[in-house]
């Protein structure tokens, strides 16, 4: 590998030449960061990614330095959105899914590839490996379900839709281990690593790692907005275009509702849109999700991190912003190649504050894939049913997916026809159920919840086998108390308190 010389660092960082530091402080900080990165580059013995063919360390550091200098420049200029110029997008910018028509045939699928963003660890659920390795339904993982879906699609429609997995340095080995069992299948699975960026000390704005082999905790994958750079530098983008693929469907690996939809694909072709974002109606539980807005006549993705503090409550409310981004995205591959080669893909920077194990404040500079919508011709949103957004972000979500509310058909979740209501139950499990190990220990078997409307569980609670929950059920174990729901118990519209009194609701 030809390593980057420190004196050529700026020159080979695309876009860096037009950055104008507005203050002496910004210039000094930028120079200090460049020197630190040059030291890292001078000492790197091999690719930082674990697999040959992944992005070289110097390319990653170029991309990081460009992002960092953009961050300094924007911070110095205090570029905030002008809130009064933000409007809800009109019908021409967000199309209702109900207006889309079923295609006459499946020929368009021959031009499609599917990509899953597969870099997450699931640390909020107490996991240490790839989140996509979690068993979510019928002893199958997220990845197992995705593979089944694509295999079924290819078999029934007689097409060759490849599956692409964008991993991170945290999940790459786990992912390779899982997909080994599919080596003899007809489905083509391609993996590539996204970038690895250094965390930054908040006080000094200098990188945490001192060498390329430094502790993993000093590095981070810079969000799914890194998708475009990683696709280009890995060679996967060119490979797909060479194979005749024209469209890419992107979604998070933990979104079990994100299946290939031929209506949206056909709509993309008919409308000649280069980029489509799936959005869905917002509820009070979706306060953090980004939303599409009309900003000075152009469509943009607005994330909560970009919102001025005095307007955060406006952003979270469902009155002004009625839709949110599912992160299901459809991209024209040739348009993406054009944008990457002729423009700077300057996605809005999201500052993610973190803390080291020893209590030091650090920041991660990240970007969102949906922010690229502003770069593409004819880009717009499609307002899809909520069934296309079924992420598993917590053990409360996991209980719902594992329950009898859903069954599986060829890897796809289907609502049980016995469910009398269109909406799914609201489930709120307390801190005792936060980690996956706790969750598994506290349920001998997942309860029957086909007739459940709402479940809240707080405190030290255990569920026996063949428990049935109906209507609204609230179980509260106070401090120092423990509640065991016995095998075969039926709770319907009940409040169960620490002294085991059952109260009708």
C-alpha positions as CSV (number, residue, x, y, z in Angstrom):
1,X,0.0,0.0,0.0
2,X,1.3,3.4,-0.9
3,X,1.1,5.6,2.2
4,X,0.1,9.2,2.1
5,X,2.9,11.6,2.7
6,X,2.1,14.2,5.4
7,X,2.9,17.1,3.1
8,X,0.4,15.9,0.5
9,X,-2.4,15.4,3.0
10,X,-4.4,18.4,2.2
11,X,-3.9,18.2,-1.5
12,X,-5.4,14.7,-1.7
13,X,-8.4,15.5,0.5
14,X,-11.1,16.2,-1.9
15,X,-12.9,19.5,-1.3
16,X,-10.4,20.6,1.4
17,X,-8.9,23.3,-0.8
18,X,-12.0,25.5,-0.8
19,X,-12.3,25.6,3.0
20,X,-11.7,29.1,4.3
21,X,-10.9,29.2,8.0
22,X,-12.5,32.4,9.4
23,X,-10.5,32.6,12.5
24,X,-6.9,32.0,13.6
25,X,-8.2,29.5,16.2
26,X,-9.9,27.4,13.6
27,X,-6.7,27.4,11.5
28,X,-4.6,26.3,14.4
29,X,-6.9,23.5,15.3
30,X,-7.1,22.3,11.8
31,X,-3.3,22.3,11.5
32,X,-2.9,20.4,14.8
33,X,-5.4,17.7,13.6
34,X,-3.6,17.4,10.3
35,X,-0.3,16.9,12.2
36,X,-1.8,14.2,14.4
37,X,-3.3,12.3,11.5
38,X,0.0,12.5,9.6
39,X,1.7,10.9,12.6
40,X,-0.9,8.1,12.5
41,X,-0.4,7.7,8.8
42,X,3.4,7.6,9.2
43,X,3.2,4.7,11.6
44,X,0.4,2.6,10.2
45,X,1.7,-0.9,9.3
46,X,-1.3,-2.1,7.3
47,X,-4.9,-1.5,6.5
48,X,-6.9,-0.6,9.5
49,X,-9.8,-2.7,8.3
50,X,-9.6,-6.4,9.0
51,X,-10.0,-7.6,5.5
52,X,-7.9,-7.2,2.3
53,X,-9.7,-5.0,-0.3
54,X,-11.4,-2.8,2.2
55,X,-10.7,1.0,2.3
56,X,-7.1,1.9,3.0
57,X,-6.4,3.8,6.2
58,X,-5.1,6.8,4.4
59,X,-8.3,7.2,2.4
60,X,-10.3,7.0,5.5
61,X,-8.2,9.6,7.2
62,X,-8.6,11.9,4.2
63,X,-12.3,11.6,4.4
64,X,-12.3,12.2,8.1
65,X,-10.1,15.2,7.8
66,X,-12.4,16.7,5.2
67,X,-15.4,16.1,7.6
68,X,-13.4,17.6,10.5
69,X,-12.4,20.8,8.6
70,X,-16.0,21.2,7.5
71,X,-17.1,20.9,11.1
72,X,-14.5,23.6,12.1
73,X,-15.6,25.9,9.3
74,X,-19.3,25.6,10.0
75,X,-18.7,26.1,13.7
76,X,-16.7,29.2,13.1
77,X,-19.4,30.6,10.9
78,X,-22.2,29.6,13.2
79,X,-24.3,28.3,10.3
80,X,-27.7,27.6,11.8
81,X,-30.9,26.9,10.0
82,X,-33.2,29.8,9.8
83,X,-36.2,28.2,11.5
84,X,-38.8,30.4,9.8
85,X,-37.8,29.2,6.4
86,X,-38.6,25.6,7.2
87,X,-41.9,24.4,5.9
88,X,-43.7,21.0,5.7
89,X,-43.2,19.5,2.2
90,X,-46.1,19.7,-0.3
91,X,-47.7,16.7,-2.1
92,X,-45.2,17.0,-4.9
93,X,-42.4,16.3,-2.4
94,X,-44.0,13.5,-0.5
95,X,-46.2,11.0,-2.5
96,X,-48.7,8.8,-0.7
97,X,-48.0,5.1,-1.0
98,X,-51.7,4.4,-1.9
99,X,-51.2,6.3,-5.2
100,X,-48.6,3.9,-6.4
101,X,-49.6,1.1,-8.8
102,X,-48.5,-2.5,-9.0
103,X,-46.2,-3.1,-12.0
104,X,-47.4,-5.3,-14.8
105,X,-44.4,-7.6,-14.5
106,X,-41.2,-8.1,-12.4
107,X,-38.7,-7.1,-15.1
108,X,-37.5,-4.1,-13.0
109,X,-36.2,-6.4,-10.3
110,X,-33.4,-7.5,-12.6
111,X,-32.0,-4.0,-12.2
112,X,-32.1,-4.0,-8.4
113,X,-29.6,-4.7,-5.6
114,X,-30.4,-4.7,-1.9
115,X,-28.1,-3.2,0.8
116,X,-28.4,-3.6,4.5
117,X,-26.6,-1.2,6.8
118,X,-25.1,-3.8,9.2
119,X,-22.6,-1.9,11.4
120,X,-24.5,-1.7,14.7
121,X,-23.6,-3.5,17.9
122,X,-26.9,-3.3,19.8
123,X,-25.1,-2.0,22.9
124,X,-28.3,-0.4,24.2
125,X,-29.6,-4.0,24.5
126,X,-26.5,-5.3,26.2
127,X,-25.0,-7.0,23.2
128,X,-21.3,-7.1,22.4
129,X,-21.4,-8.6,18.9
130,X,-23.2,-7.6,15.7
131,X,-26.8,-6.7,16.4
132,X,-27.9,-8.5,13.2
133,X,-26.8,-11.8,14.9
134,X,-29.5,-11.6,17.5
135,X,-32.2,-14.3,17.2
136,X,-35.5,-12.4,16.8
137,X,-38.1,-14.9,15.5
138,X,-38.3,-18.7,15.3
139,X,-34.6,-19.1,16.1
140,X,-33.6,-16.9,13.2
141,X,-31.4,-13.8,13.2
142,X,-32.0,-10.5,11.4
143,X,-29.6,-11.7,8.7
144,X,-31.3,-15.0,8.4
145,X,-34.6,-13.3,7.8
146,X,-33.1,-11.0,5.2
147,X,-31.5,-13.9,3.3
148,X,-34.8,-15.8,3.3
149,X,-36.6,-12.8,1.9
150,X,-34.2,-12.3,-1.0
151,X,-33.9,-16.0,-1.8
152,X,-37.7,-16.2,-2.0
153,X,-37.9,-13.1,-4.2
154,X,-35.2,-14.5,-6.6
155,X,-36.8,-17.9,-6.8
156,X,-40.4,-16.8,-7.3
157,X,-39.6,-14.0,-9.7
158,X,-36.7,-15.7,-11.4
159,X,-34.3,-12.8,-10.9
160,X,-30.9,-12.3,-9.5
161,X,-31.1,-9.6,-6.8
162,X,-27.8,-9.6,-4.9
163,X,-27.6,-8.8,-1.1
164,X,-24.9,-6.4,0.0
165,X,-24.0,-5.9,3.7
166,X,-22.2,-2.8,4.8
167,X,-20.4,-3.8,8.0
168,X,-18.2,-1.9,10.5
169,X,-15.0,-2.9,12.1
170,X,-17.2,-3.9,15.1
171,X,-19.4,-6.3,13.1
172,X,-17.4,-7.6,10.2
173,X,-16.2,-10.8,11.7
174,X,-19.5,-11.7,13.2
175,X,-21.2,-11.1,9.8
176,X,-18.8,-13.3,7.9
177,X,-19.3,-16.0,10.4
178,X,-23.1,-15.9,10.0
179,X,-23.2,-15.8,6.2
180,X,-20.7,-18.7,5.9
181,X,-23.7,-21.1,6.1
182,X,-25.1,-19.5,2.9
183,X,-22.0,-20.1,0.8
184,X,-23.7,-22.9,-1.2
185,X,-26.9,-21.0,-1.8
186,X,-27.9,-19.3,-5.1
187,X,-28.0,-15.9,-3.4
188,X,-25.0,-13.7,-3.9
189,X,-23.9,-11.9,-0.7
190,X,-21.2,-9.2,-0.9
191,X,-19.8,-7.5,2.2
192,X,-17.7,-4.4,2.6
193,X,-16.5,-2.3,5.5
194,X,-17.6,1.3,6.2
195,X,-15.0,3.8,7.4
196,X,-13.3,3.9,10.8
197,X,-12.8,7.4,12.2
198,X,-11.0,8.6,15.3
199,X,-13.0,9.9,18.2
200,X,-12.1,13.5,19.2
201,X,-11.5,14.9,22.7
202,X,-14.1,17.6,23.2
203,X,-11.6,19.9,25.0
204,X,-8.7,19.8,22.6
205,X,-10.4,18.7,19.4
206,X,-7.5,16.3,18.9
207,X,-7.9,12.6,18.1
208,X,-8.2,10.0,20.9
209,X,-6.1,7.2,19.3
210,X,-2.3,7.6,19.2
211,X,-1.7,4.8,16.7
212,X,-3.7,2.8,14.1
213,X,-3.9,-0.2,16.4
214,X,-5.2,1.7,19.4
215,X,-8.1,0.5,21.4
216,X,-11.3,0.0,19.5
217,X,-13.1,2.3,21.9
218,X,-11.0,5.2,20.5
219,X,-12.6,4.7,17.0
220,X,-16.1,4.7,15.6
221,X,-18.0,4.0,12.4
222,X,-19.3,7.5,11.3
223,X,-23.0,6.8,10.8
224,X,-24.9,5.5,7.8
225,X,-24.1,8.6,5.8
226,X,-20.7,7.1,5.2
227,X,-22.5,4.6,2.9
228,X,-21.7,6.6,-0.2
229,X,-18.0,7.0,0.4
230,X,-17.7,3.4,1.4
231,X,-19.6,2.2,-1.7
232,X,-17.3,4.2,-4.0
233,X,-14.0,3.4,-2.4
234,X,-14.7,-0.3,-1.9
235,X,-15.3,-0.7,-5.6
236,X,-18.8,-2.1,-4.9
237,X,-20.5,0.8,-6.7
238,X,-18.6,0.2,-9.9
239,X,-19.1,-3.5,-9.6
240,X,-22.9,-3.1,-9.4
241,X,-23.0,-0.8,-12.4
242,X,-20.9,-3.2,-14.4
243,X,-23.4,-5.9,-13.6
244,X,-26.2,-3.8,-15.1
245,X,-27.7,-2.9,-11.7
246,X,-29.4,0.5,-11.8
247,X,-31.2,0.8,-8.4
248,X,-30.2,0.2,-4.8
249,X,-32.6,-0.4,-2.0
250,X,-31.0,0.6,1.3
251,X,-32.3,-0.1,4.8
252,X,-31.1,-0.8,8.4
253,X,-30.5,-4.5,9.2
254,X,-32.7,-4.2,12.3
255,X,-35.8,-2.9,10.4
256,X,-37.8,-6.1,9.9
257,X,-40.4,-4.2,7.8
258,X,-38.0,-3.1,5.1
259,X,-38.7,-5.7,2.4
260,X,-38.4,-5.1,-1.4
261,X,-41.5,-3.4,-2.7
262,X,-42.0,-3.5,-6.4
263,X,-44.5,-0.6,-6.3
264,X,-41.9,1.8,-5.0
265,X,-39.3,0.5,-7.5
266,X,-41.7,1.0,-10.4
267,X,-42.6,4.4,-9.2
268,X,-39.0,5.4,-9.1
269,X,-38.5,4.3,-12.7
270,X,-41.7,6.0,-13.9
271,X,-41.0,9.3,-12.0
272,X,-37.3,9.2,-13.1
273,X,-36.5,10.1,-9.5
274,X,-32.8,9.6,-8.6
275,X,-33.5,9.3,-4.9
276,X,-36.6,8.2,-2.9
277,X,-36.9,8.3,0.9
278,X,-39.6,6.2,2.6
279,X,-41.3,8.2,5.3
280,X,-44.2,7.2,7.6
281,X,-46.7,9.0,9.8
282,X,-45.2,10.2,13.1
283,X,-46.5,9.2,16.5
284,X,-45.6,10.5,19.9
285,X,-43.1,7.7,20.2
286,X,-41.2,8.9,17.1
287,X,-39.9,12.2,18.6
288,X,-36.2,11.6,17.6
289,X,-36.7,10.6,13.9
290,X,-35.5,12.9,11.2
291,X,-38.1,14.4,8.9
292,X,-38.4,15.8,5.4
293,X,-38.8,19.5,5.1
294,X,-39.0,22.2,2.4
295,X,-36.2,24.6,3.0
296,X,-36.2,27.6,0.7
297,X,-37.8,25.5,-2.0
298,X,-35.6,22.5,-1.8
299,X,-36.2,19.2,-0.1
300,X,-34.0,18.4,2.9
301,X,-33.7,15.9,5.7
302,X,-33.9,17.6,9.1
303,X,-32.5,15.7,12.1
304,X,-33.0,16.7,15.8
305,X,-29.3,17.3,16.2
306,X,-29.6,20.2,13.6
307,X,-32.5,21.9,15.4
308,X,-31.8,25.0,17.5
309,X,-32.4,24.2,21.2
310,X,-35.3,26.7,21.4
311,X,-37.2,24.8,18.7
312,X,-36.6,21.2,19.7
313,X,-40.1,20.8,21.2
314,X,-41.6,22.1,18.0
315,X,-39.5,19.5,16.1
316,X,-40.7,16.6,18.4
317,X,-44.4,17.5,18.2
318,X,-46.6,15.9,15.6
319,X,-48.4,19.2,14.8
320,X,-45.8,20.7,12.5
321,X,-43.9,17.7,11.4
322,X,-46.2,14.8,10.7
323,X,-43.8,12.3,9.0
324,X,-40.4,10.9,9.8
325,X,-37.6,9.1,8.0
326,X,-37.6,5.3,8.1
327,X,-34.1,5.2,6.6
328,X,-35.5,3.0,3.8
329,X,-33.9,4.6,0.8
330,X,-33.9,4.0,-3.0
331,X,-31.0,5.3,-5.0
332,X,-30.2,5.4,-8.7
333,X,-26.7,4.0,-8.9
334,X,-25.6,5.9,-12.0
335,X,-26.8,9.2,-10.5
336,X,-24.9,8.3,-7.3
337,X,-21.7,7.7,-9.3
338,X,-22.2,11.1,-11.0
339,X,-22.7,13.0,-7.7
340,X,-19.7,11.3,-6.1
341,X,-17.4,12.2,-9.0
342,X,-18.6,15.7,-9.9
343,X,-19.8,17.2,-6.6
344,X,-18.9,17.1,-2.9
345,X,-21.3,14.9,-1.0
346,X,-21.5,17.4,1.8
347,X,-24.0,15.9,4.2
348,X,-25.0,17.8,7.3
349,X,-22.8,17.0,10.2
350,X,-24.3,15.4,13.3
351,X,-22.3,15.9,16.5
352,X,-22.7,12.8,18.7
353,X,-21.3,13.5,22.3
354,X,-19.9,10.5,24.1
355,X,-17.9,9.8,27.2
356,X,-14.8,7.5,27.6
357,X,-14.6,4.9,30.3
358,X,-12.5,7.3,32.5
359,X,-15.1,10.0,32.1
360,X,-13.5,12.2,29.4
361,X,-15.9,14.0,27.0
362,X,-15.4,13.1,23.4
363,X,-17.4,13.7,20.2
364,X,-18.1,11.7,17.1
365,X,-18.7,13.5,13.8
366,X,-21.4,11.6,11.9
367,X,-23.7,12.0,8.9
368,X,-27.1,10.5,7.9
369,X,-27.6,8.7,4.6
370,X,-31.0,10.4,4.0
371,X,-29.3,13.9,4.0
372,X,-28.1,13.1,0.5
373,X,-31.6,13.7,-0.8
374,X,-30.7,17.3,-1.6
375,X,-28.0,16.2,-4.2
376,X,-30.3,14.2,-6.5
377,X,-32.7,15.2,-9.3
378,X,-36.4,14.5,-8.8
379,X,-35.8,13.3,-5.2
380,X,-38.8,13.0,-3.0
381,X,-40.5,11.0,-0.3
382,X,-43.0,8.3,-0.4
383,X,-45.3,8.1,2.7
384,X,-45.5,4.3,3.4
385,X,-47.6,2.2,5.8
386,X,-46.2,1.8,9.3
387,X,-45.7,-1.9,8.5
388,X,-42.5,-1.0,6.6
389,X,-40.9,0.4,9.7
390,X,-40.5,-2.4,12.3
391,X,-37.1,-1.8,13.9
392,X,-35.9,-3.6,17.0
393,X,-34.2,-1.0,19.1
394,X,-35.1,-2.3,22.5
395,X,-36.3,-5.4,24.4
396,X,-39.8,-4.0,24.3
397,X,-39.6,-4.1,20.5
398,X,-38.2,-7.6,20.7
399,X,-41.1,-8.9,22.8
400,X,-43.6,-7.6,20.1
401,X,-41.7,-9.3,17.3
402,X,-41.2,-12.6,19.1
403,X,-44.9,-12.8,20.1
404,X,-47.9,-14.3,18.4
405,X,-48.8,-10.9,16.9
406,X,-46.5,-11.9,14.0
407,X,-45.8,-15.0,12.0
408,X,-43.2,-15.5,9.3
409,X,-43.7,-16.1,5.6
410,X,-40.5,-16.6,3.7
411,X,-38.6,-14.4,6.2
412,X,-41.2,-11.6,6.1
413,X,-43.2,-10.7,9.2
414,X,-47.0,-11.0,8.8
415,X,-49.6,-9.8,11.3
416,X,-51.6,-12.6,12.7
417,X,-55.1,-12.6,11.1
418,X,-56.6,-13.2,14.5
419,X,-55.6,-9.8,15.6
420,X,-58.8,-7.7,15.7
421,X,-57.0,-4.3,15.5
422,X,-54.8,-2.8,12.8
423,X,-52.4,-1.3,15.2
424,X,-49.9,-3.3,17.3
425,X,-49.9,-3.2,21.1
426,X,-47.9,-0.5,23.0
427,X,-45.2,-2.3,25.1
428,X,-43.1,-0.6,27.8
429,X,-40.7,-2.8,29.7
430,X,-38.7,-1.2,32.6
431,X,-35.0,-1.2,33.3
432,X,-35.0,-4.7,34.7
433,X,-35.7,-5.9,31.1
434,X,-33.3,-3.5,29.3
435,X,-30.5,-6.0,28.5
436,X,-31.1,-9.1,26.3
437,X,-29.8,-11.4,29.0
438,X,-32.3,-10.0,31.6
439,X,-35.1,-10.2,29.0
440,X,-34.4,-13.9,28.3
441,X,-34.2,-14.7,32.0
442,X,-37.5,-13.0,32.9
443,X,-39.7,-14.7,30.3
444,X,-39.9,-18.5,30.6
445,X,-41.9,-18.2,27.4
446,X,-43.2,-15.2,25.4
447,X,-46.8,-14.4,26.6
448,X,-49.8,-14.7,24.3
449,X,-50.6,-11.0,23.4
450,X,-52.9,-11.3,20.4
451,X,-55.7,-9.3,22.3
452,X,-53.3,-6.9,24.1
453,X,-53.6,-3.2,23.8
454,X,-51.0,-1.9,26.3
455,X,-48.4,-3.5,28.5
456,X,-46.3,-1.7,31.1
457,X,-43.9,-3.7,33.4
458,X,-41.8,-2.0,36.1
459,X,-39.5,-3.6,38.6
460,X,-38.4,-7.2,39.5
461,X,-41.0,-9.2,37.5
462,X,-40.9,-12.7,36.0
463,X,-43.3,-14.3,33.6
464,X,-44.1,-18.1,33.6
465,X,-45.1,-20.2,30.7
466,X,-48.4,-19.8,28.7
467,X,-49.3,-16.4,30.2
468,X,-52.0,-14.5,28.3
469,X,-52.3,-10.8,28.4
470,X,-55.4,-8.9,27.1
471,X,-56.5,-5.3,27.0
472,X,-54.4,-3.0,29.3
473,X,-52.1,-4.7,31.7
474,X,-49.8,-2.9,34.2
475,X,-47.4,-4.8,36.4
476,X,-45.5,-2.8,39.1
477,X,-43.1,-4.4,41.5
478,X,-41.9,-1.8,44.0
479,X,-38.4,-1.5,45.4
480,X,-37.5,-4.7,47.2
481,X,-40.5,-6.6,45.9
482,X,-40.6,-9.4,43.3
483,X,-43.6,-10.5,41.3
484,X,-43.8,-13.9,39.6
485,X,-46.6,-14.3,37.1
486,X,-47.5,-18.0,37.4
487,X,-47.7,-20.5,34.5
488,X,-51.0,-20.3,32.6
489,X,-52.1,-17.0,34.2
490,X,-54.6,-14.8,32.3
491,X,-54.4,-11.0,32.9
492,X,-57.1,-8.9,31.3
493,X,-57.4,-5.2,32.0
494,X,-55.5,-5.6,35.3
495,X,-53.1,-3.6,37.5
496,X,-50.9,-6.0,39.4
497,X,-49.0,-4.3,42.2
498,X,-46.2,-5.5,44.5
499,X,-48.5,-7.0,47.1
500,X,-50.1,-9.2,44.3
501,X,-53.4,-7.5,44.5
502,X,-55.2,-7.6,41.2
503,X,-57.2,-4.5,40.4
504,X,-59.6,-4.1,37.5
505,X,-58.8,-1.2,35.2
